[in-house]
Amino acid sequence: MTCVRSAVILAAVLCTAGLCPRPAQAWGPAVHIREADAALDRLLASQPEWAALVAAHPNGRAWLRLGALSPDFQWLTEALPFGHGKPLSYHLLDAAPADRPDLRLFALGHLAHNTSDAVSETFFGPHAWASHPIGYLDLLTGVHDDGQGEVEFVCEALGDLTLADWAPVVDLLFDFYLDGDAARAQGEAALQWYCATGVEFTGQPLDCDAVTDAVMARLGQADDLLGGLSRPAAKRVISALLDQPLDRLVTVALDGPLASVFGGQTGSPSPTFEWELADLMAGPVLTDGFWALYEADFATLSAQWVEAHLAHRAPGFPAWDPNALVAANWLSTLRFDERFAPHLGIIPDAVSWTVDGAPAGALPSGAESAEVTVQFFAAVPYAGTVRAVVRVDRAPLSATADPPLADARVDVAIDPTTYGATERSRITVPFPPDLGRWPDAQGVTVTLHHGDDPRPFFTTDADDIWAVPAMARVPRHRDVTRAVFRTYGVPFPGSLPVADAPPWGRVHVVSRLEGVDVPLPHVGVRWENTRASTGPNGLGRFVLPAGPATLEVGGVPHAVEVRAGGVTWLDTRWPAETRASAPACSPPCIPLTLAVDRLRPDAVIGWWATPVDAAGDAQGDALPIGDDGVVCLGSPEAPVADGQAVHLAIEARFGRHGALAPVTVGPVTVDGSPPTWAPERVVEPVPCGPAPAVLRAASTWTLSPVDPHCQLRAVRTRWRIDGAPWTAWQWRDRIDEPLAFPSGPGDLWIEAEATNRAVLVSAWQGTLAPAPVPACGGADAAVVDAGVPDAMIPSEATTQRSDGCRATPGGAPTPWVLLLLAAGGAGRRRRRPRAQGAGASRGARLRRGGPTR
């Protein structure tokens, strides 16, 4: 899939969800209608006024639903500049005539949209994101290219396809457009009243006829999808379109059939779109647990807020809050690192620094007092202690080495349903502003903790975030990410720098191979008399004197200007190539010699081999090369043919999305012969005792493999007796199970199989006679050896090839011999299973109407 095609797919999905992303867009129509219905149902149960309005207008719920979508009409046309805001909702409620229950329900829907926006953008989205290790995503350029990222963009759009039923959306289209002239007249009347009442509130003159025409024209595009269908048939069409696993909806929505009704313009694909889309599709966003958070804590929150807002007429919080989305990205990124505590629902949304009683952006020398205030709210019910610790940010790069200046704690018991009528929580920490004891101080940071947990769940020290392992992923090193995760100079959540920066700065070094965008770990870095290396996540963080400096990265010098008191990024690339070769002995399991020039071996996370033809075209799937440098061709369905010549394209991978260009090894000639087996007889005495119900042979026949494939051993065996079910495959290199014989005379029909690592099967079948059991004449009774059945003797001896590999004459399969074990079955040897290269599924994909509904 090309980058452009993938962008179209994702954009279509998000447009399908309601409205394409804009700076203040929340749920699409399906969830907005669901939450408006829930709000009305709550009022019907508690307030007779609303029950009377619904009774007075049989189609009142349709007007409620239209009102629930009306704030987003401002995104459908530039002719309508307003739409959102609870004060406008209150004005609509007050302006609705007493004899127009339909307009009052429309106004209620408008209020429900605004509370629903807050649930989505400020509560569910940030909480769900911060509850999972996802981190900062930048799928589209031009959509929240700041600290907010695309938390809102992803949660709301995919949530609209996952959490709600689209049948009410179809009803709305029929009620106000598709049901003929009367329906369209009703829709036009609603839009005219909404526009005129909004003009009264804003004082901004508008051409309401033009607004009505523009919105109705957009709704009219529903004809392209549903025109000519009855209402039930239209619902079946939409259900068939959307009732699929979420990861398949991106394909279904390629043509954007609903985007024509509720769509708009999206941003263009970011440079890392393909990588980030793959991470999104493989990560927690498409698992049950992610969306179950909505049903557990957020499905009825908007309805409760609607009831409270009707009573209190609160104009502000909860509302759309970009800082909550910024915090979500920081909290989610910290979840990749065990140094930080799990998220429990606290979302910081403001950090303010005060010096000598006035807001400050830096800490000057000579200051007499200073304090920091952190404002936070709880997205889910929370009871506990939040502790804030102020620390000196010193030149050493370990946060644990930073000395604490002060701390404070606040006990809170928060119920999110009470927001709007109660204030949010804040914690203020005064601290001594004199940093003379720490001449290497860069500034002051603050961390938040759950009670006495020494691990913070939030920090303003973004330099410490760069040590999180996940920051090695490609998108984490883009310029936009570096602008988000920086300790100083961001509106939120910035730390407080010292006014006069000390004469040194921090240098962050990222080293990549040419053609590979994944940062490489453990690359050597030198300057002056100091030696260091990039860290395990591919980032090196160093403190150098301010001014010009020269750093050697991977042996190559780079000039850099170190910025005092800040972070300077040094991106380096250096050439490398993969080298691979196969020894002369090249069977289906091929041992390889692998190397990457000028690179530490532990930078490579995996080697892969793809069978190709002489022209380099792939002839099969990529196969993992084991830690022992061996790749095995063939499968039970497609065994390797004897004498087959193959080429292998070998590539070194440095992450899911980074690999060097492959090098080709071959052709190698495949030796397709299976393993042979050599019997070894062991005779053990059998103590006499009472006559057993089951007689056993008295000899142990141990079978050891002789594999013609460069000493690569047979690793799995199984057998069965007299047509009974097969035993399970055993990961072992010999058979030493006891075979029980029934009492009395008679032979057993034995079938046995073994495979080597090339999945080549060697089989034997035949009869075995029981060994006679002697009459007991005392403890020293003789044991009679049953001998070796003729059918178990190898028909051909193995030979030794000149290249050191074992083979049978002519490469033909050789029968192998099954062992008999008489007594005990002791001393079994098992081979540990090989780690399988294929990755398991990353979690169940959701279906609409599934367990999260």
N, C-alpha and C positions, 0 to 999 in steps of 0.2 A: 504494500500500500504506500503510495507516495505521500509526501508531507501535505501537499495541497489537498489530495483526496481525503486524508484523515481529518484535516481541518474542516472540510465541508461536512463530513460525517458528524463530528462533534458539534459543530455549529448548528447543524440541522436538529440534532437531539435537543440542544438547549433552547433553540427557538420553538421546537415542538412542545417543550415543557411550559411554554407560556409566552414569555417575552425574552428577547435576546438580551445579553448582559449589558447593563449600564450602571453608572456609579451608585444608583440607589434602587436597584431592582431586587425584589425578593421572590417568594414562591410564584409559580405559574398559576394559571386559573384553577386547576384541579384542587390543589391544597387550599388556596384562598377560599374557594367555595365550600370545601369540607369544613374549614374552621369557622366560616360565617354561619353555616348551618348549625354547627355545634353551639355557637354563641346564641342563636335564636332559640334553640331547644332549651338551653339553660334558662333563658329569660321566660320562656313559656311555662317552665316549671315553677317559677318563683314570682313572676310579676304579671298580674292579670291584664295590665295595660297592653302588653305585647300580644297576649292571647286574643284580646279583642281586636287588635289591628289585623291579625292574621285571619280571624273569622270574618272580618269585614271585607276582605279582599281575597277571593279564592286563588288568585295567582300571585299572592304577595311574596311567596318564597322566591319566585322568579325575579322580582324586583330587588329583593335582598341580594341575590346572587349577582345581578347586574351591578348593583352598588359595590359589591365586594371586588369587582374587577375595575371599577371606574377610575381609581387613582392611577392605574397603569395606562389609561387612555392617553395620558400625556406623552407616552413613548410611541404611540401609534401615529401621531401627527405633530408637526411643529406648530400647528395652529393653536394648540392647547398648551400653554406654558405652566399650568398648575395641576395639582392632583393629590399630592401627599401632604400629610400633616394632620394631627388630631384637632387643632383649632378649626380647620376647615370642616372636619367631620361634625364638630359641635355646632358650627354655624348651619350646616345642612340640616341637622336635627331640629334646630330652632326654627328654621325657615320653612320646613315642611308644613303645609296647611293641615289643620286638624281634620278636615274632611278628605285628606289624601293619604290613607294608610300605605298606599304603594310607595309614595315618596318618602315617608318616614322609614319604611323598611329599606328603601334604597340608601338613605342616610346611615342607617344602622350597619348596612353592609360596608359602606365607606369606612366607618370607624373600625369594623372588624378587620378590614384590609390593613389598616395602620398598625393595629396590635399584632396581626399576623406577620407583618413585615418584621416587627421587633422579635417575635419568636424565631423567625428564620435567621435573620441577619446578626442578631446580637446574642441570642441564647442557644438555639439548637445547633446552628452552624459552627460557632466557635467551640461549643462544648463537645460536639461530636468529633471535630477535628483535633482538639486538644486531648481527647481521650484515646487517640490512636497515633502510632508513629507514622505520620504521613509527611510532615514537613511542608516547606514552602513550595508551591507549584506556580509555574508561570507558563501556562499553555498557550495563551494568546497575547500577542503584542497589542497594546492599546486598551487592554482591559485590566484595570487595577495594577498598573506597573509600579507598584509601591509596596509598602509593608502589608497591605491587606491581602495581596495575592489573589487567589481565586477560590478561597474557601466558600464564599457566598455563591459564586458562579457555579461551582460543582454541586454543592449541597442542595441548592434550591432547584436547579434544573433537573438533576437526576432524582431528587426527592419528589418532584411533581409527577414523575413517571412511576414512582415506587409506592408512594404513601396514600394515594387518593384515587377515587373512581372518576373516570372521565365522562360517564353518562350524564351527570348534571351539566357539564360544559356543552354537550350536544343539545340538551334541553334548552339551555340559554340561547343558543344560536337559532333554534326553531322558534322560541317564544318571541324573539325580538328581530328576527329577519326571515328565516326560511319558511315560516308558516303563512307567507303571502302578504298582501298589502296591509292587512290589519296588524300583523306582527311588526312590519317595518314602521308603520305609523306609531305604534307603541314605543319602539326603540328610539325613533326620532324625537318623540315627546320627552322621553326620559333624558336624552342628551341635551335637548334645549333647556330643560329646567336645571340640569346639573351645571351647564355652562353659565347660564344667567345668574344662578345663585353664587357660583364661584366668582363671577365678576363683581357682585355686590360685596363679597368678602375681601377680595384683593384690591378692588378699585382699579383694576387694569382693564381697559376697554378691549373687547374682543368681538370678532365677527362670529357669533354663535352659529349662524347658518353654515359658515365654512367649516367650523369645528364639527358640526353634526354630519355634514356631507363627508368629511374626511374619515371619521370613525366608522360611519355606516358603509363606506366604500371598502374599508378593511374587513369589516364583518361580512360584507358581501362576497369576499373571496372564498367564503365557505362553500359557495356554489361549485367551485372547482373540485372540491373533495366530496361534498355530500349532496350536491344538487340532483334532484330527481328521486332521491331516496325518501322513504317514509322515516318517521322518527325512530321506530324500532330497528329498521334496517340500518340507519345511520349509526345507531349505537353498536350494532353488531360489527360494522365496518371498523369503527374506532377501537372496539374491544379486540378484534383480530389483529389490528395494527400494533396495539400496545401490550397485549397480554402475552409477553414473551420474557425470557430472562433478560435482565437489565443489560448484560454485555452484548446481547444481540440487537437491542433496540438501536444501537448506533448504526447498524446496517439498515434496519427497517426505515430509519428516518433519513436515509441518504438524500432522498428527493424532497425532504421537508414538507410533507403534505399538509401538516397543520401550521407550518411556519407561515404560509401565505395568509393565514387568518390572524395570527398573533405575533408575527415575526418582526424582524428589524435587521439592523446591521451588526455584525460582530467584528472583533479585531482580527488581524491576520495571524497566521501561525507563528509562534515564537521559534527561535533557532533550535530549541530543544523540544519541539512539540512531540515528535515521534517517541522520544525517550520518556517524556513525562506522561503521555497518553498510555504507553505500555505500563508504566508504574501504577498509574491510576487504575487501569483495568485489572492488574494483578494484585492490587493492594486491598486494604480493609474496607474501602468505600463500597465495594461490591460484595460485602459479606452481610450475613444476617445481623451480627452484633452491632454493626454501625447504625443501621436503620432502626433496630430495636430500641435505641435510645429515644427516638421520637415517641414511640408508643408508650414508653415507660414514663416519661417526664414532660413531654411537650404537646401531646395531642389535644389536651383540653386547656392549655395555659392561655391561649388567646381568648377563649370564651370566658374564662374567669376574669381576665383583664377588661374585657368589654363591659362586663357587669360592674366592675369596680369603677371604670372610667365614666360610665353613665352617672354614677353617684358623685364622684369627686372632680370630674372634668380636668384631670391632670393633663397639662400641655406637653410635658417633656418625657423623661425616661419612664418606662422603657421605649426606646426608639432606635432607629438605625444608628450604629456607632462604629465608625471605622477603626477605632482603637481596640474594640473587642476582637475584630478580625485580625489586627496586627498581633494581639496577644495570642490568638489561636495558633498562628504560625510559629511563634516562639515556643509556646507550650508544647506543640506537637513535635517540634524539632528536638526539644529536650528529652522527649520520651525515648529517643534512640540511645540514650546514655544512662547507665545505671548510677552515675554520680548525682542524678537529679531524682526527686521524689515523684511518685505518680500524681497525676492531676486528679483533684477531687471536686471539680466544679467551680472553683474560684477563678474569676476572670478579671485581672487588673485592667483598668481602662484609663488611668491617668497617673502620671508621676510628675510632681512639681517640686522644684527646689527653691528654697528661700534663703537669702543671705542678708543679715542685718535688717530683717523685716520686709524685704522687697523681693519680688520674683527675680531669679538670677539664672543666667546661662553659663556662668563660670564662677569659680571660687577665687576671689582676689586675695592677695596677701594683706594682712592686717585686719581681716574680718573678725568681728567680735561674736557673732552668733550665726548659726545656720541650722536648717532643718529640712527634711524631706517628707512629703505627704504622698502616700499611695492610696488611690481610690480603687475600690474593687466591688464587684457584685457576685452573687452566686447564681449560676445558671440552673442549678438543682438545689433542693433543700440541703442546707449545710449547718452543722452545729459543731463548733470547735474553737480553737485558738489559732489566730494568724499572727505570726511573728515576723517582724521586719528587722533586718540587720544591715547597718551601714558599714562599709568597709573602705579602706584605703586601696585604691587601684595602683599598685606599684609596678615597677618595671618587670620583676619576675612574672612569668606567664601562668603560674598556677594559682587559681583562686584560693586554694587552701592556705597559701602563704600570705595572702592579704590580711593584714591585722584588722580586727573589728574596731570601729570607733564607738558605736553605740547600738543598742537594739531596743525594741519596744514590742509589746504584744497587745492584742485586743481579742476579747472573747466575743464571739458572734453566734447568733442563732437566726438564720436567714430563711425566709419562706418566699420564693420568687413570686408567688401569687399576690403578695402584698405590695409589690413595687408599683409606683404611681401614687400611693398614699403614704409610703414611708421613704426615708432617705436611704441612700446607699451607704455602705461602710467605708470608713477611711482610717488610716493609721498614720500617725505623725511621729517622726523620730528626730529629736534634736541631737546634734552632734557637735563636738568641738571643731571649729574651722581651722585651727592652727595645725598645719601639717609640717611644721619645721622639723619634727622628729623623723620624718620620712622624706629626705631630699630627693628620692627617686619616685615620688608620688606623681602619677599621671592625672589622678582625679579621684572621685568618690563614686562608688556604686552602691546599689541596694539590692538585697535578695529577700524573697518571701519564703517562709517555711510553714509547714503544718506543725504547730506546737513546737516540741523540742526536737523534731527531726533535724539532724545536722545537714541533711541534703536539701537544698532549696528546690522549690517547684517553679520558681520564677527568678529571673535575674535581669538586671540592666547591663550586665557585663557581656556584651556580644562576643568579645574576644575569647571568652571561655566557651561560648557556643561553637566556635570554629574548631574546637577540639572534639566535638561530637562525631562519632564514626560516620554518621550519615552524610556529613558535609563533604565526603569524598565523591558523592554521586555527581554526575555531570552538571545537572541544573544548579547545584549548590555553589558552583564556582562562576556563575555568570555575573556580569557587572551589576545587574539589577539585584541579585541576591546579596552582593557585597554592600550595596547601598542600604539594604534592609537590615542586615545583621552587622551593625557597627555600634560601638559603645558610645561614641560622642557624635553630636551633630545631627541627630534625628529628632523630630518633634516628640515621638513616643516610641519606645520607652527609654529616653536618653539618660545617660549618667551625667554627673557634674564634673567638667574638666577643671583643672587648675588654670588660673588666668595666664600665668607665665609658664608655658610648657617647659619641662626640663630639657636639657640639651641631648636628648636621644629620642628615638622613635621605634616603632615596631615594623618589622618587615615580614610579610606573609609570602612564602615561596610556594609556588605550585609548579611541579615539573611533569611534563607529559612527553610521550614519544610522538614523533611525527605521525600523523594519521590516527592517533588514539586520543580521545578526549577525556579519558578517565585519568585523574591525577594518580601518579605512581608513588607508592610508599617507599620509605627507606632509601631515598636518593641522597647521596652525600652532598653536603653544603659546607663550604669553607670561606672564611674571611679572616684576614690578618693571621693571628695565631690560634683561631678558634675552629674546631671541627664539630659538625653536627650533621643531622640528616632530617629529611621530611619525615613526618610521623606516620603511624599506621593508617591514617585516613588520607594520606597523600599531601598533607599540608604541613609545611614547616613554619613555625612562628618564632621569630628571633628579635632580640633587642639590640640595636646598634646605635652608635653616636649619630646625631643628626648631621646631615650633610652628604656629600658624595661618598660612595662606597663601592667596592667591587666584591662580588660574591661569585665563587665558583660553584656551579650546580652541575653535578655529574661530570666534573672535570672541565667544564666550559665556563670561562669568565663572563660575568654580566655586570654592567655598570648600573647603579641605582642611586637615586637621590632620596635619602631617608628624611621623611618629614617629621619634624619635632612634635612630640605629643600626639601623633596620629599613627595611622596604619598606611604603609606603602606596600602595594602588591607587586610582586615580581613573578611574571609568568614566563616559564622557559620551556623550550621544546628542543629535543635533540634526537638525532636519527638513530634508528635501530632496525634490525631485521631479524626475522625468524630463521633459524637454521634447523634442519631435520634430516636424518638419514636413517635407513633401515639396514641391518646387517644382511649378509648374503643369505642366511637362512631366513626365509620370509614365508611362514605358513599363515593360515587364517588368523591366528593370533600373532600379530607382528610386533616385535620389540623395536622401539625407535630410540634414536639419540636426538634429544631436543635441546635447544638453547636459543636465547635472545641476546644478541650482541649488546654489550655495555649495559647490562641490566641485572640487578640482583634477582636471583631465581624466585624469591618469595613475592616479587611484584606480580608474577603471573598467577592468576587464580584458577586457571584451567587450560588444558590443551584439548583440541578437538581435531578429528580427522574425518574428512568427507570423501567417500569413493568417487572418483571422477574418471572420465574416459581420457583418451590421448589428447583430445581437444580442450580438456579442462572443464567439461560440462559435468555437473553433479549427476551421479548415478545412484544416489541414495541419501539418506539423512546423515547429518553430522553425528559422529560417534564420539563419546568421551574417551580420552586416553587416560588410563589408570595412573595412579601414583607411581607405579613401577615402570611407566613408560611404554605400556603395552596397549594396543587397540585390537579388539577382536571383531572380525567380520562375520557375517552370516547370522541366520536366525532359524528357528524351527520351521518357519514357513518358506524360507529361502536360504537353504544351506549353501555353503561355498562349494563350487565345483572343483574337482581335482584338476590341477593344471591351469586354472584360470589366472590371467594376468590382470592386475589392477594398478591404478595410480591412486595416491592419497594426497589430498590437499590438507596440509597441516597448518593450523592457526593457533596462535597464543592469544588468550583472552584475559582482559584486565578488569572485567566487570561485565554486567549484562549487555552494555552497549558499546564496549570498546574492544577492538581486536586488531592485531597487525594483519597486513595482507598475507594471505596463505602462501606457503611454499609447497611445491609438489614433490612427492617422493614416489619413485617407481619408474617403470613398472616392476612389480614384484610378482613372482609366480607362486600361486597358492598351492600348497600341499593339502589335498582334501582328504587324507586318510584319517580314520578315527583311531583312538587309542587301542592298544592291545593290553592284555592282562597276563601276569605271570603268577601261578599259584605257589603258595608256600605252605607246606603242611606242618602243623604243630600238634603233637600228641600229648594229652594231659590225662593223668589218672582220674578216675571217677570213683569216689568213695561209695562203698556198698551201703545199702539201707533197704528200707521197705520197698517193695516193688512199686515203681511210679506208675501213675495212670498214663503218663505220656513218656514214651521211650525217646532218648535222644542219641544221635550219633556221637561217637566218642572222639572224633578228630576235628580239629580246627583248620579250615583252609582259608588262609589270609590271601586276598587278592591285592596286589599292588600294581598300579598302572605303569605302562611303558608307552609314553605319548611320543609320536614322531615329530612333535612341533617344538623343537628347541627346548626340550625338557619342560614344557608347559603341561602341568599335570591335569588328569581328569579330575573334575571337582564335584560331580554330582552322580549319585547312584540311586537306583530303585529296583524293586523286585516284587514278584508275587508267586504264590504257590497254588497249584491246581486251579487256576482261573479265578482265584480270589481277587479282590480289589488290589490295585497297586499300592505299595507303600508310598509315602510322600518322598519327594526328592530329598536326599540327604546331602548336605554340603560336607563331603568327606572324600578322601582319596583312596579309600579301600572299603570293602564290605566285611564287617566282622559281627553281624547280628547272628544270634543262635537261631537255627532252623529246627522247629519242633516236628517230629514225625509221630503219626498216630501209632497206638499200640498194635502190634502184630505186623505181619509181612506186608509188603507193598511199596512201590516206588512213588516218588513225588515228581510232578511235572513242574519244573522251575523255569521262570522267565525272568531275565534281568537285563537292565540297560545302564549305560553310563554315558555322560557327555563330557567333552572337554570345553575349554573356554571359547572355542569357536562354534559351540553348539553342534558339534558333530557327534552323532549318536553311534555307539557301538553296542550291539545287542547279542545276547546268547540265550538259547533255550535248549532244554533237554531234561532227562530224567536223572534223579539221584536216588540211590538205594540207601535204606537206613543201615546203620552199623549194628551188627548183632550185639545184644547186651548180655554179658556173661552172667552165669549164675553166681550169686555171692558166695564166696568161699572164705570170707574174712576181709580184713582191711587191706590185705595185699593182693586181692584178686586181680587177675590180669585184665588189661584193656585190649580189646580186639580192634585193630585198625581196619576201617572199612576200605581203605585204599582210595585211589583216585579213579573216578569213572572215566571211561575212555572218552566220552563226549566232552569232558572238560579239559582235555589236553590240547594245547594250541597246535593247530595244523601246520603252522610255519613258524620257524624261528625268526626273531627280529635280527636285523643287521645294523651295523653302525656305518653312517655315511661319513664321507671324508670331511664334511663341514662341521662335524660334531653333533649333527642332529640325528635322532633315531628315526628309522623308517622301515617299513616292511618291503620285501622284494616286489618291485613294480608298483609300489604305493597302494597295493590292494588291501582292503579291510581284512583283519585277522580275527577269528573268534577269540573271545576272552573267556576266562574261567571264573565261575562263581565259587566262593568259599563255602565250606561247611564249618559251623562252629558248634562244638558238642556241648560244652559245659561253661556256664558262668556268663559269657559275653562281656568279660571284663576287659579293661584296657582299650576302650573305644577312642579312636582319634577323630576329631572333627575339624573340618576346615571352616574358617570364618567366612561368611558370605561376602562377596565383593560389594562394595558400595555401588549402588546403581546410579547411572548418570542422569536418568530422566527425572526432572523435578516433579514433585507432586502438586496437586491442585492447591492453590492458595486460599481456598474457602469456597463455600457454597455460593452460587450466584442466585440472587433474589429473583423472584417472579412477582409481578403485580398480583395483588390478591393473596400473596403467600403469608408466611407467618408474621410478617410485620404489619399486616393490615389490621 
